[in-house]
Amino acid sequence: MENHMSYPPSFTELALKAKHALIIGVGGGGDVIQSIPVGNYLKLLGVEKITVGGVGSSWWMPEGDPISADPTAMTYGPVVYDVGALKPSREWVPGIVGVGIETTYGQSCKPAEAVLADLLPGEPFVAGLTKGATGLRDALAALIEKEGIDLIVGVDIGSDSFHDGKEVVPAQTSLIDFIVLAALTQLEIPVVYGLAGYGSDGEMRLEELDERVSRVMAAGGYLGAIGLSHRDVAEMLSACELYPDPIEHYAALAARGEFGYRRVQTHTPWGSAVKITPLAATILFFDPKVMVEVACHGVKALADTTSLDEAEEIFAASGEIPETRLEPVIRFMRPQN
């Protein structure tokens, strides 16, 4: 019996039609590491060109490292920077620059996209956030037109993009994700959100994340999944050695069977406990427009923002704490006389 029902296209179906895909780390920092398995999969499907990058937001210690050598010092607030200050770099379009392994911000700070330039599955870039969601939207739209990009995949690890404001403990780093989602959902080509390392950031309880994801699935926003391959795992762990983000490696470790509770060096001198499950070894794909409608409710309010300050004000007015206004580094141990 012939079936004439119409279904939303899966991520794989969208990818099979694409010629030039752009993968962007949604949360800044080391999220671009999660582009590795997605890029490898797109290449297997025959996508001709892949461009890979992230946004100008990084959690740096003063010396430029993503993790402190001092376990009692924590990075709390990200540095959101003008991508034009990255040197050397090349402007692709206003608000987006191409970077390489020599690219640095200031004296010693290097974004993950630069550190990993030779390992990523496509030419690396960093997109700016200083002009809010509209600035990022317009920059991406200009790049889409210039380069003939026909598919965008946003990648993120953990849970915080699904934050809806009703969690027992609020997610700690959602503002950056929400600004990026606000921009991505205004673009006119297919956009897919990829959730890697399910729950491994420890920013939401797994039960809360399950409930938010169930809303999106029930609303038709689930677009399929892929599992990490042995090649993906090896390449991701190599990337994590070069850019030792405290969270990004858990997706790869899950694919090696390292489940259960793990200590993540975030938030307190004692770290935070996260539970790694088999689901963390997969990447789940969703329609970000459905996510915004039924789960991450704070995104819409940021859609028309033209600066980071404006986004922070709106986020704070909703009762949230903008991570971009926190102290970049807190040292918990008193100096000894």
C-alpha positions as CSV (number, residue, x, y, z in Angstrom):
1,M,0.0,0.0,0.0
2,E,1.5,3.3,-1.1
3,N,2.0,5.8,1.7
4,H,1.3,9.5,0.8
5,M,2.0,10.9,4.2
6,S,4.5,13.7,4.4
7,Y,7.3,13.6,7.0
8,P,9.8,16.1,8.1
9,P,13.2,15.2,6.5
10,S,15.7,13.6,8.8
11,F,19.2,14.9,9.3
12,T,20.6,12.3,7.0
13,E,18.1,13.1,4.3
14,L,19.0,16.8,4.5
15,A,22.7,16.0,4.4
16,L,22.3,13.8,1.3
17,K,21.0,16.8,-0.6
18,A,23.7,19.2,0.7
19,K,26.8,20.2,-1.2
20,H,28.3,22.7,1.3
21,A,27.6,22.3,5.0
22,L,28.6,24.6,7.8
23,I,29.1,23.2,11.3
24,I,29.1,25.6,14.2
25,G,29.8,25.1,17.9
26,V,26.7,26.6,19.6
27,G,28.2,27.2,23.1
28,G,31.6,28.5,22.3
29,G,34.6,27.2,24.1
30,G,35.5,23.6,23.0
31,D,32.1,22.8,21.4
32,V,33.8,22.8,18.0
33,I,35.3,19.4,19.0
34,Q,31.8,17.9,18.5
35,S,32.0,18.9,14.9
36,I,34.5,16.1,14.2
37,P,32.0,13.2,14.2
38,V,29.4,15.3,12.3
39,G,32.0,16.3,9.7
40,N,33.2,12.8,9.3
41,Y,29.6,11.6,8.8
42,L,28.8,14.3,6.2
43,K,31.9,13.4,4.3
44,L,30.7,9.7,4.2
45,L,27.4,10.9,2.7
46,G,29.2,12.8,0.0
47,V,28.9,16.4,1.1
48,E,31.5,18.2,-1.1
49,K,32.6,21.0,1.2
50,I,32.5,21.4,5.0
51,T,33.2,24.6,6.9
52,V,33.7,24.3,10.7
53,G,33.8,26.9,13.4
54,G,32.4,28.4,16.6
55,V,31.5,31.7,18.2
56,G,33.7,34.3,19.9
57,S,33.2,33.1,23.4
58,S,35.8,31.2,25.4
59,W,36.4,30.2,29.0
60,W,40.1,31.1,29.5
61,M,42.3,31.3,32.5
62,P,44.5,34.4,32.5
63,E,47.3,32.5,30.9
64,G,45.0,31.4,28.1
65,D,44.4,27.8,29.1
66,P,40.8,26.4,29.2
67,I,41.6,24.5,32.4
68,S,43.6,25.9,35.3
69,A,46.7,24.0,36.6
70,D,45.4,25.1,40.0
71,P,42.3,22.9,40.8
72,T,41.0,25.5,43.2
73,A,40.7,28.1,40.4
74,M,37.6,28.0,38.2
75,T,36.6,29.8,35.0
76,Y,33.0,31.1,35.6
77,G,32.4,33.7,33.0
78,P,33.3,33.4,29.4
79,V,35.3,36.0,27.5
80,V,33.1,37.3,24.6
81,Y,35.5,39.0,22.3
82,D,35.5,41.0,19.0
83,V,36.5,38.5,16.4
84,G,38.3,41.3,14.6
85,A,40.9,41.3,17.4
86,L,42.0,37.7,16.5
87,K,45.4,37.9,14.8
88,P,46.3,36.7,12.3
89,S,42.9,36.1,10.8
90,R,41.1,36.8,7.5
91,E,37.7,38.4,7.3
92,W,35.3,36.2,5.3
93,V,32.3,38.5,5.8
94,P,31.7,41.2,8.4
95,G,31.5,39.4,11.7
96,I,33.1,36.1,10.7
97,V,36.9,35.5,10.4
98,G,38.9,32.5,9.2
99,V,41.5,31.4,11.7
100,G,44.6,29.1,11.7
101,I,47.0,27.5,14.2
102,E,48.8,30.8,14.7
103,T,45.7,32.8,15.5
104,T,45.7,34.4,19.0
105,Y,43.5,36.8,21.0
106,G,45.7,39.2,23.0
107,Q,49.0,37.9,24.2
108,S,48.3,34.2,24.9
109,C,44.6,33.3,24.4
110,K,43.8,31.0,21.5
111,P,40.3,29.9,20.6
112,A,39.7,26.2,20.2
113,E,39.1,26.7,16.5
114,A,42.6,28.0,16.1
115,V,44.3,25.4,18.3
116,L,42.5,22.6,16.4
117,A,42.7,24.1,12.9
118,D,44.7,21.2,11.5
119,L,42.4,18.5,13.1
120,L,39.0,19.9,12.3
121,P,37.0,18.4,9.3
122,G,36.8,21.7,7.5
123,E,38.2,25.2,7.1
124,P,37.9,26.9,10.6
125,F,36.2,30.1,11.5
126,V,35.0,32.2,14.5
127,A,31.8,34.2,14.3
128,G,31.2,37.2,16.5
129,L,28.5,37.6,19.2
130,T,29.2,41.3,20.1
131,K,26.3,42.5,17.9
132,G,23.8,40.1,19.5
133,A,21.6,37.6,17.7
134,T,20.9,39.8,14.7
135,G,24.6,40.4,14.1
136,L,25.3,36.7,14.1
137,R,22.3,36.0,11.9
138,D,23.3,38.6,9.4
139,A,27.0,37.4,9.3
140,L,25.9,33.8,8.7
141,A,23.4,34.9,6.1
142,A,26.1,36.8,4.2
143,L,28.4,33.8,4.4
144,I,25.6,31.5,3.2
145,E,25.1,33.7,0.1
146,K,28.8,34.1,-0.6
147,E,29.8,30.5,-0.2
148,G,26.6,28.7,-1.4
149,I,26.1,27.0,2.0
150,D,23.0,24.8,1.9
151,L,23.0,23.1,5.4
152,I,23.9,24.3,8.8
153,V,24.5,22.0,11.8
154,G,24.9,23.5,15.3
155,V,26.7,21.2,17.7
156,D,26.6,21.4,21.5
157,I,27.5,19.1,24.3
158,G,25.5,18.3,27.4
159,S,22.2,19.8,28.2
160,D,22.1,23.6,28.6
161,S,20.5,24.5,25.3
162,F,17.4,22.7,26.6
163,H,17.2,25.0,29.7
164,D,13.6,26.4,30.1
165,G,14.0,28.2,33.4
166,K,12.1,25.7,35.6
167,E,15.0,23.5,36.6
168,V,15.8,22.8,40.3
169,V,19.2,24.4,39.7
170,P,19.3,26.7,36.7
171,A,21.7,25.9,33.8
172,Q,24.8,28.0,34.2
173,T,25.9,28.7,30.6
174,S,22.7,29.1,28.5
175,L,22.9,32.7,27.4
176,I,25.5,32.0,24.7
177,D,23.6,29.0,23.4
178,F,20.4,31.0,23.3
179,I,21.9,33.8,21.3
180,V,23.3,31.4,18.8
181,L,19.9,29.5,18.6
182,A,18.1,32.8,18.1
183,A,20.3,33.5,15.1
184,L,20.2,30.0,13.6
185,T,16.4,29.8,13.7
186,Q,16.1,33.0,11.6
187,L,18.2,31.6,8.7
188,E,16.5,30.6,5.4
189,I,18.3,27.3,4.7
190,P,17.9,24.0,6.6
191,V,19.4,24.2,10.1
192,V,19.8,21.2,12.4
193,Y,20.9,21.2,16.1
194,G,23.1,18.3,17.2
195,L,23.2,17.3,20.9
196,A,26.3,15.5,21.8
197,G,27.5,13.9,25.1
198,Y,23.9,13.7,26.4
199,G,23.8,15.4,29.9
200,S,27.6,15.3,30.4
201,D,27.9,19.0,31.2
202,G,26.1,18.5,34.5
203,E,24.1,21.7,34.0
204,M,20.7,19.9,34.2
205,R,19.6,16.7,35.9
206,L,19.2,13.9,33.5
207,E,15.5,13.6,34.4
208,E,15.0,17.2,33.5
209,L,16.9,16.9,30.3
210,D,14.8,13.8,29.4
211,E,11.6,15.7,30.0
212,R,12.7,18.7,27.8
213,V,13.8,16.3,25.0
214,S,10.6,14.4,25.2
215,R,8.7,17.7,24.5
216,V,10.7,18.3,21.4
217,M,10.3,14.7,20.2
218,A,6.6,14.7,20.9
219,A,6.3,17.9,18.8
220,G,8.0,16.3,15.8
221,G,11.4,17.9,16.3
222,Y,13.5,14.8,16.4
223,L,15.5,14.3,13.2
224,G,17.5,11.2,13.9
225,A,20.8,10.2,15.4
226,I,24.3,8.9,14.7
227,G,26.7,7.0,16.9
228,L,30.4,7.8,17.4
229,S,32.8,5.6,15.3
230,H,36.2,4.4,16.4
231,R,37.7,7.0,14.1
232,D,35.6,9.8,15.6
233,V,36.6,8.8,19.1
234,A,40.3,8.8,18.3
235,E,40.2,12.1,16.6
236,M,38.1,13.7,19.3
237,L,40.4,12.5,22.0
238,S,43.4,13.9,20.1
239,A,41.6,17.2,19.9
240,C,40.9,17.2,23.6
241,E,44.6,16.6,24.3
242,L,45.4,19.8,22.4
243,Y,42.5,21.8,23.8
244,P,41.7,20.2,27.2
245,D,38.1,21.4,27.8
246,P,36.7,20.0,31.1
247,I,33.6,18.5,29.4
248,E,34.1,17.8,25.6
249,H,35.9,14.5,26.1
250,Y,33.1,12.8,27.8
251,A,31.2,12.0,24.6
252,A,34.3,10.1,23.2
253,L,34.9,8.4,26.6
254,A,31.2,7.2,26.6
255,A,31.9,5.5,23.2
256,R,34.6,3.6,25.0
257,G,32.2,2.3,27.6
258,E,33.3,4.7,30.4
259,F,29.9,5.1,32.0
260,G,28.8,6.1,35.5
261,Y,29.5,9.1,37.6
262,R,32.5,11.3,36.8
263,R,34.0,14.4,38.3
264,V,34.0,17.5,36.1
265,Q,36.4,20.3,37.1
266,T,33.7,23.0,37.0
267,H,31.8,25.2,39.4
268,T,33.5,24.4,42.7
269,P,37.0,23.4,43.9
270,W,35.6,19.9,44.4
271,G,34.1,19.8,40.9
272,S,30.7,18.6,39.9
273,A,29.4,15.1,39.5
274,V,27.9,14.1,36.2
275,K,26.5,10.8,35.1
276,I,27.7,9.5,31.8
277,T,25.3,7.1,30.1
278,P,25.4,5.1,26.8
279,L,23.3,7.8,25.2
280,A,26.3,10.2,25.5
281,A,28.1,8.2,22.8
282,T,25.5,9.3,20.2
283,I,24.6,12.7,18.7
284,L,20.8,13.4,18.6
285,F,19.6,15.8,15.9
286,F,16.7,18.2,16.4
287,D,14.8,20.9,14.6
288,P,15.9,24.0,16.5
289,K,12.7,25.8,15.7
290,V,10.7,23.1,17.5
291,M,13.2,23.3,20.4
292,V,12.6,27.0,20.7
293,E,8.8,26.6,20.6
294,V,8.4,23.8,23.2
295,A,11.6,23.7,25.4
296,C,14.2,26.5,25.4
297,H,11.7,29.3,25.9
298,G,14.2,32.1,26.5
299,V,15.5,32.1,22.9
300,K,12.7,34.1,21.3
301,A,13.2,37.1,23.5
302,L,16.8,37.4,22.2
303,A,15.9,37.2,18.5
304,D,16.1,41.0,17.8
305,T,19.1,41.8,20.0
306,T,21.8,44.0,18.5
307,S,24.4,43.8,21.2
308,L,25.6,41.5,23.9
309,D,24.6,44.1,26.5
310,E,21.0,44.0,25.3
311,A,20.9,40.2,25.3
312,E,22.3,40.2,28.9
313,E,19.6,42.7,30.0
314,I,16.8,40.7,28.5
315,F,18.2,37.5,30.0
316,A,18.6,39.0,33.4
317,A,15.1,40.5,33.3
318,S,13.7,37.0,32.8
319,G,15.2,36.0,36.1
320,E,18.3,34.3,34.7
321,I,22.0,35.0,35.5
322,P,23.9,35.9,32.3
323,E,27.2,33.9,32.5
324,T,28.8,36.7,30.6
325,R,28.5,39.0,33.6
326,L,30.2,36.6,36.0
327,E,33.8,37.0,37.2
328,P,35.9,35.2,34.5
329,V,38.0,33.5,37.1
330,I,37.5,32.7,40.8
331,R,40.3,31.5,43.0
332,F,38.9,29.8,46.0
333,M,42.1,29.2,47.9
334,R,43.4,32.2,49.9
335,P,47.0,33.1,49.1
336,Q,49.5,32.0,51.8
337,N,51.6,34.7,53.6
